[in-house]
Amino acid sequence: MSSTTSMIATRYRLQEWAEQVRACQNRPDGMKVIDWCAQNNITKADYYYRLRKVREACLESMPKDMISTSIVPVPAEVMNPKSAPSTSTGLDISVNGFSIHVTEATSLDLLSTILQVISHAQ
């Protein structure tokens, strides 16, 4: 197989996998990845392999300067919250191993940004 044919096949396969990843990420609330995979005749291991390959392809296509400077500023009050006692009422959220304590004083914009960042953390 020529290198051009191989590159075309790889791109086609990645596009197909990206569609599967999007479909899985848009699965109904409460449905587990393993259940979605079973319905779509994909093993869980294959799904996560494809997800990794799609992410790698996305990173490779990004400009290098964008990747090296992708720093998300975090306000000091988030890192060292002195104003709110640890026993304050609120909601504790855990995502991907990160925990957040949210109170009524928490900015919705800040909460949205933090949740977006940690949902993509590995």
C-alpha positions, 0 to 999 in steps of 0.5 A: 500500500502506498504512503498516500493510500495509507494516509487517506485510510488513516484519515478516514478511520480517524474521522469515523472514530471521531464520529463514534466518540461524539456519539458516545459523548452525546449518549443519553444521561445515565447511560454508561460508556460500556452500555453504549459500546455494547449497543454499538458493537464496540468493546470498551477497550476499543472505544478508549483506544479510538478516543486516545487516537482521536485526541492525539490527532487533534493535538498533532493538528494544533499549532505547537505554540498553542499547545505550549502556552495553554495555561489556564489562569486560576484566581487566587481565591480558588487556590486559597479560599480564606474568606469561606470557612470549610464548614460553609454550606454549599455543594461539593462536586468531584470530577476526574479526581478534582473536588470543588466546594461551591457556595452561593457566592461562587461566580457562575463564569468561574464555575463553568470555566473550572468544570470545563477544564477539569472535565478534560483533565487526565 
